[in-house]
Amino acid sequence: FIPGVGAIYNGQYAKGLIHAVIFGLLISLLTSTHVGGSEPLLGIMVSAWVMYQAFEAYHTARKRRYGLAVEEFSSLFDVRTGSGKFPTGAIFLIGIGFVLLLDTTDIIRFDQFARFWPLSLILIGGYMLYTRMNPAATQESTSSPSSTNGETRQ
């Protein structure tokens, strides 16, 4: 598992470079003396990042093998903004930036915030459950104009 090599093998050189840079940043954070007890969390993040890279490279290679179009920055997760989609990535970045700004200005220390990080998992899971159980979204994906109750239209 060399960071970014799977993306480079798939012809996504910029993505491979970004993967290697993110891996380097995670390692530098892990070895920093300023993380204040977050080493276990950062260690889990490093291993999750390595596993994500492998799965993402596999899925990209499979798409290429079947002749499907693969964008330079394609991903396992659909991060494109479309109509009616919730801007998860943007809100995540805004939230992280806000927390780091509060830590920098000494309004709220990061170690105080870190006690409540599982709340973000609960909120994300609640949103995922809401979108999965939303009747409008499931109705659009299950209805097809060519068939009704197993009968074909003529």
Secondary structure, 3 states (H helix, E strand, C coil): CCCCHHHHHCCCHHHHHHHHHHHHHHHHHHHCCCCCCCHHHHHHHHHHHHHHHHHHHHHHHHHHHCCCCCCCCCCCCCCCCCCCCCCHHHHHHHHHHHHHHHHHCCCCCHHHHHCCCHHHHHHHHHHHHHHHHCHHHHHHHHCCCCEECCEECC
